[in-house]
Amino acid sequence: FVAFGRVNGYTINPNQELIAIGVTNTIGSLFHAYPATGSFSRSALKSKSGVRTPLAGIFTSLVVIVALYGLTPAFYWIPNAGLSAVIIHAVADLVASPPQVYSYWRVSPLEFIIWLAAVLVTVFSSIENGIYMSISASLALLLIRIAHPRGYFVGKVTLRHASDSKESREVFVPLRKDGVTNPDIKVDLPAPGVIVYRFEESYLYPNCSLVNSAIVAYVKENMRRGIDFSTMRSFDRAWNDPGPRRGGAEAMQAANDEKPVLHAIVLDFTGVSHIDTTAVQALVDTRNEVQRWADHPVEFHFATILSPWIHRALVAAGFGIGTPPVDLPREIAPVVPYRGGRREKWLDEAAGPSTSPEDVEAHDATLPHLSGTAPIVETATPFFHFDLTSAVHAAEAGVERSGSFWRPDTPPMKVV
């Protein structure tokens, strides 16, 4: 039915169809009636005959009643091949054409393989086996995609309009080649000591350990270890920490000193719509691991949290709250109460001419709190930010103001 709705330009409510069939069979069972089902061939034949409304079902039932009581002997002489030809002609328009099949391959090769396998199993085995196979394969593909998300460490690119080079804005793109952005574009790293990671899937039990491993491995590869290798004794290390080679502690420590000190990790939650308990615990473990490596507290900034339940879960785990070591930039927006469709005149006068009805961000911590503005996110969660740009600016501002974490001569980080 959905396919015919797509072909003929109307919308089908599948729930309504199922409820109607269920109620019909429930009531019909009280009168020894035949079970009612949805027939693909009958729908195709009606569509070819020019049927446009469900009222055709009444006429179909009348024809069936007349045929059962008066035309049964005549139907005996109709060959099955003739009936098959009518049905084949009716459903011919629903068969995918070669260009459409090729478009399936271009959209998703894996889903095309599942579709092709379902068609072959249906033709050479049975419809039930084809349905079971396609559902099982699609479910397995969905679980694989959830368990192996495409997360990225991102950097900054400054965009300018071709017509006006004075206007510019920052966007964040993956540090490694992703096949979407221009590979010749220069991607600038965040400030030394700041890591920005972007999620592309919900943060759940199947993928949380993979994300944890990726972030921790990146930190250990590119950030300075807080403990001096040359003074660490062998029995103070973990069993899986081999430490420096014999006689190589000084060289290893010298290479470690060239890396930046980890200050903040910014997590872009734009693609995260759900988070579960296991993932929150994995995020806590990630924080503990990187702080153990850095040997000092590390800030975790979160950008674009879309769900209040994600906000609640992160706060419950101790993220977002607390007092920053330095004053972070505040993000404010105008508060415009409306009454009778018009903005209050007194608010315009109090806010001053600089306030506009559009969202604004102020990156000056000394900006007074005007009566016509308010923080766009809660002040109780200074590490939650409205967008990725403000989150990165806040993390970098913390690096600059903390002083001890800023190393302008730090070499570029490696992308893993």
C-alpha positions in Angstrom: 0.0 0.0 0.0 2.8 2.4 0.8 4.4 1.7 -2.6 1.1 2.6 -4.4 0.8 5.7 -2.3 4.2 6.8 -3.4 3.4 6.1 -7.0 0.1 7.8 -7.0 1.0 10.7 -4.8 -0.9 10.1 -1.5 0.1 9.2 2.0 -0.7 5.9 3.7 -0.9 5.4 7.4 0.3 1.8 7.9 -1.1 1.7 11.5 -4.6 2.5 10.3 -4.4 -0.3 7.7 -3.3 -2.8 10.4 -5.9 -1.7 12.8 -8.6 -2.0 10.2 -7.6 -5.5 9.2 -7.3 -6.6 12.8 -10.7 -5.3 13.8 -12.2 -6.9 10.6 -10.8 -10.3 11.5 -11.8 -10.0 15.1 -15.4 -9.2 14.3 -15.5 -11.6 11.3 -14.4 -14.5 13.5 -17.7 -14.3 15.4 -19.6 -15.0 12.1 -17.4 -17.7 10.6 -16.1 -15.2 8.0 -13.1 -15.6 5.8 -10.0 -13.9 7.2 -9.3 -10.5 5.5 -5.8 -9.7 4.3 -4.1 -7.0 2.3 -3.5 -8.3 -1.3 -0.7 -6.8 -3.3 -2.1 -8.1 -6.6 -5.6 -6.7 -5.9 -4.2 -3.3 -5.0 -2.1 -3.3 -8.2 -5.1 -4.3 -10.3 -7.2 -1.5 -8.8 -4.5 1.0 -9.4 -4.4 0.0 -13.0 -8.2 0.3 -13.2 -8.1 3.9 -12.1 -9.3 3.4 -8.5 -8.6 6.5 -6.4 -10.4 6.0 -3.0 -11.0 3.2 -0.5 -14.6 3.3 -1.5 -13.7 0.8 -4.2 -13.5 -1.9 -1.5 -17.3 -1.8 -1.3 -17.8 -2.4 -5.0 -15.2 -5.1 -4.8 -17.1 -6.9 -2.1 -20.3 -6.6 -4.1 -18.6 -8.1 -7.2 -17.2 -10.9 -5.0 -20.6 -11.7 -3.6 -22.2 -11.8 -7.0 -19.4 -13.9 -8.4 -19.6 -16.5 -5.6 -23.3 -17.0 -6.1 -23.8 -16.6 -9.8 -20.6 -16.6 -11.8 -18.6 -19.5 -10.3 -19.3 -21.8 -13.3 -18.1 -19.2 -15.7 -14.8 -18.7 -13.8 -13.9 -22.3 -14.3 -13.1 -21.7 -18.0 -10.7 -18.7 -17.3 -7.1 -20.0 -17.7 -4.7 -19.3 -14.9 -2.2 -17.9 -17.4 -4.7 -15.2 -18.3 -5.2 -14.2 -14.6 -1.4 -14.2 -14.2 -1.0 -11.9 -17.2 -3.5 -9.5 -15.7 -1.6 -9.4 -12.4 1.8 -9.1 -14.0 0.7 -6.2 -16.2 -0.8 -4.5 -13.1 2.4 -4.7 -11.0 4.9 -4.1 -13.9 5.2 -0.4 -13.0 6.4 -1.3 -9.5 9.4 -3.3 -10.7 12.6 -1.2 -10.4 14.1 -0.2 -13.6 17.9 -0.6 -14.3 18.7 3.1 -13.7 16.8 2.9 -10.4 18.6 -0.2 -9.4 21.9 1.5 -10.2 20.9 4.4 -8.0 20.4 2.0 -5.1 24.0 0.9 -5.6 25.2 4.5 -5.7 23.3 5.4 -2.5 24.5 2.5 -0.4 26.3 -0.6 -1.8 25.7 -2.6 1.4 22.0 -2.0 1.3 21.9 -2.8 -2.4 23.5 -6.2 -1.7 20.9 -6.9 1.0 18.1 -5.8 -1.4 19.5 -8.0 -4.2 19.8 -11.0 -1.9 16.3 -10.6 -0.6 15.0 -10.5 -4.2 16.9 -13.7 -5.1 15.8 -15.5 -2.0 12.2 -14.5 -2.6 12.2 -15.7 -6.2 14.0 -19.0 -5.7 12.9 -19.9 -2.2 9.8 -18.2 -0.6 8.5 -14.8 0.3 8.9 -15.6 4.1 12.5 -16.5 3.7 13.2 -13.4 1.7 11.6 -11.2 4.4 13.5 -13.0 7.2 16.8 -12.7 5.4 16.4 -9.0 4.6 15.3 -8.1 8.2 18.2 -10.1 9.7 20.8 -8.6 7.4 19.4 -5.0 7.9 19.5 -5.5 11.7 23.1 -6.7 11.6 24.1 -3.8 9.4 22.4 -1.3 11.8 24.2 -2.9 14.8 27.6 -2.7 13.0 27.0 1.0 12.2 26.1 1.8 15.8 29.1 -0.2 17.2 31.6 1.4 14.8 30.8 5.1 14.6 32.6 7.5 12.3 34.0 9.9 14.9 36.6 12.6 14.0 39.2 14.8 15.5 38.6 18.1 13.9 40.5 21.3 13.2 39.6 24.8 12.1 39.3 26.3 8.7 38.6 30.0 8.1 36.0 30.7 5.4 35.7 33.9 3.5 33.2 35.1 0.9 34.6 35.3 -2.6 33.0 38.6 -3.1 34.1 40.1 0.2 37.3 38.9 1.8 36.7 40.9 5.0 33.9 38.7 6.2 35.1 35.4 7.6 33.9 32.6 9.9 35.4 29.5 11.4 34.2 26.0 10.6 35.5 22.7 11.9 36.4 19.9 9.6 38.1 16.5 10.1 41.9 16.5 10.4 42.2 13.5 8.3 40.9 13.2 4.7 37.2 12.3 4.7 36.4 12.3 1.0 34.0 15.3 1.4 36.1 18.4 2.0 38.7 19.6 -0.4 41.9 17.7 0.4 44.0 20.8 -0.5 42.4 23.0 2.1 44.7 23.8 5.0 43.2 22.7 8.3 44.6 24.5 11.4 44.9 22.6 14.7 43.2 24.0 17.8 45.4 25.7 20.3 48.1 23.4 21.7 46.7 21.5 24.6 43.1 21.5 23.2 41.5 18.4 21.5 38.3 18.6 19.6 36.4 15.4 18.8 33.1 15.1 16.9 30.6 12.3 17.3 28.6 11.1 14.4 26.4 8.6 16.2 24.5 8.4 19.4 26.9 7.5 22.3 25.7 4.1 23.5 26.9 0.8 24.9 28.0 -0.8 21.6 30.4 2.1 20.7 31.4 3.7 23.9 34.6 1.6 24.4 35.7 2.3 20.8 35.3 6.1 21.3 37.1 5.8 24.7 40.0 4.0 23.1 40.3 6.6 20.2 40.4 9.6 22.6 42.8 8.0 25.0 45.1 6.8 22.2 45.1 10.3 20.7 46.0 11.9 24.0 48.9 9.5 24.6 50.2 10.0 21.1 50.0 13.8 21.0 50.0 15.2 24.6 52.7 15.4 27.2 52.7 12.8 30.0 52.7 14.5 33.3 55.1 12.1 35.1 58.8 12.4 34.5 60.0 9.1 32.9 63.5 9.5 34.2 62.4 9.6 37.9 59.7 6.8 37.6 60.6 3.5 39.1 59.7 0.3 37.4 57.5 -1.0 40.2 55.5 2.3 40.1 54.3 1.7 36.6 51.3 -0.3 35.6 51.9 -3.9 34.4 51.0 -2.9 30.8 53.3 0.2 30.8 56.7 -0.9 29.4 58.2 2.4 30.1 61.4 3.6 28.4 64.1 1.2 27.1 67.2 0.7 29.2 69.2 3.9 29.0 66.6 5.7 27.0 64.7 7.5 29.7 66.3 10.8 29.1 65.7 10.7 25.3 62.1 9.6 25.9 61.6 12.4 28.4 63.1 14.9 26.0 60.6 13.9 23.3 57.8 14.0 25.8 58.7 17.6 26.8 58.2 18.7 23.2 54.6 17.8 23.3 51.9 20.3 24.6 50.4 19.9 28.0 46.8 18.7 27.8 44.4 21.4 29.0 40.9 20.7 27.5 38.9 18.2 25.5 36.0 19.6 23.5 33.3 17.0 22.5 30.9 18.0 19.7 27.5 16.4 20.6 25.7 17.6 17.5 25.3 14.1 16.2 24.4 12.6 19.6 20.7 12.1 20.1 20.9 9.4 22.9 23.3 8.4 25.6 23.0 5.5 28.0 24.5 4.6 31.4 27.3 2.6 30.1 28.4 5.4 27.8 28.3 7.9 30.6 30.5 5.6 32.7 32.9 5.2 29.7 33.1 9.0 29.5 34.0 9.1 33.2 36.7 6.4 32.6 38.0 8.5 29.7 38.3 11.5 31.9 40.1 9.5 34.6 42.5 8.0 32.1 43.5 11.3 30.4 43.9 13.0 33.8 46.1 10.2 35.0 48.2 10.6 31.9 48.4 14.4 32.2 48.8 14.2 36.0 46.5 17.2 36.4 42.8 18.1 36.0 41.6 18.3 32.4 38.6 20.4 31.3 35.8 18.7 29.3 33.7 21.0 27.2 30.5 19.9 25.5 29.0 21.6 22.4 25.4 21.4 21.1 23.7 19.1 23.5 20.4 18.5 21.9 18.5 16.5 24.5 17.6 17.5 28.1 18.2 13.8 29.0 21.8 14.0 27.7 22.2 17.2 29.7 20.9 15.5 32.8 23.0 12.4 32.4 26.2 14.4 31.9 25.5 16.6 34.9 24.8 13.5 37.0 28.3 12.2 36.1 29.9 15.4 37.2 30.4 17.0 33.7 29.6 20.6 32.9 29.4 21.8 36.4 32.1 23.3 38.7 34.1 26.4 38.7 36.6 27.0 35.8 40.1 27.8 36.8 39.8 31.0 34.8 36.8 33.1 33.8 35.4 31.6 30.6 33.6 33.7 28.0 29.9 34.0 28.6 27.4 33.5 25.8 24.4 35.8 26.1 21.3 36.3 24.0 18.6 39.0 24.1 15.5 38.2 26.2 12.5 39.7 24.4 9.2 39.3 26.1 6.2 39.8 23.9 2.8 41.1 24.9 0.1 41.5 22.4 2.5 40.9 19.5 4.7 43.8 20.4 8.0 44.0 22.3 8.0 45.8 25.5 9.2 49.4 25.0 10.9 49.6 28.3 13.0 46.6 27.5 14.3 48.3 24.3 15.3 51.3 26.2 17.0 49.3 28.9 18.8 47.1 26.5 20.2 49.9 24.5 20.8 50.3 20.8 23.4 47.4 20.6 20.8 44.7 21.4 19.3 43.0 18.3 16.6 40.3 18.0 19.2 37.9 16.7 21.2 35.6 19.0 24.5 37.1 19.9 27.6 35.8 21.7 29.8 38.0 23.9 33.3 36.7 24.6 34.1 39.4 27.2 33.7 38.2 30.7 33.4 41.8 31.9 30.3 42.5 29.9 27.5 43.7 32.2 24.4 41.6 32.4 21.8 43.9 30.8 18.2 43.6 31.6 17.4 42.6 28.0 19.9 39.7 27.8 20.5 36.4 29.5 22.9 33.5 29.1 21.9 31.2 26.3 22.9 28.2 28.4 22.7 27.8 32.2 25.4 29.6 34.2 25.5 26.5 36.5 27.0 24.5 33.7 29.9 26.7 32.3 31.4 23.8 30.3 28.2 23.3 28.2 28.1 25.5 25.1 25.6 26.4 22.5 27.8 25.5 19.5 31.2 24.1 18.7 32.7 27.5 18.0 32.0 28.9 21.4 33.1 25.7 23.1 36.5 25.8 21.3 36.9 29.5 22.0 36.2 28.9 25.7 38.8 26.0 25.8 41.4 28.1 24.0 40.7 31.1 26.3 41.4 28.9 29.2 44.7 27.8 27.7 45.8 31.4 27.1 44.8 32.7 30.5 46.2 29.8 32.5 49.7 30.6 31.1 51.4 27.4 32.2 49.6 25.4 29.5 50.4 27.6 26.6 53.3 26.6 24.4 53.5 28.6 21.2 56.5 26.8 19.9 54.8 23.4 20.2 55.2 21.2 17.0 52.1 20.0 15.2 50.2 17.1 16.6 49.9 13.8 14.8 46.6 12.7 13.4 45.7 9.0 14.2 
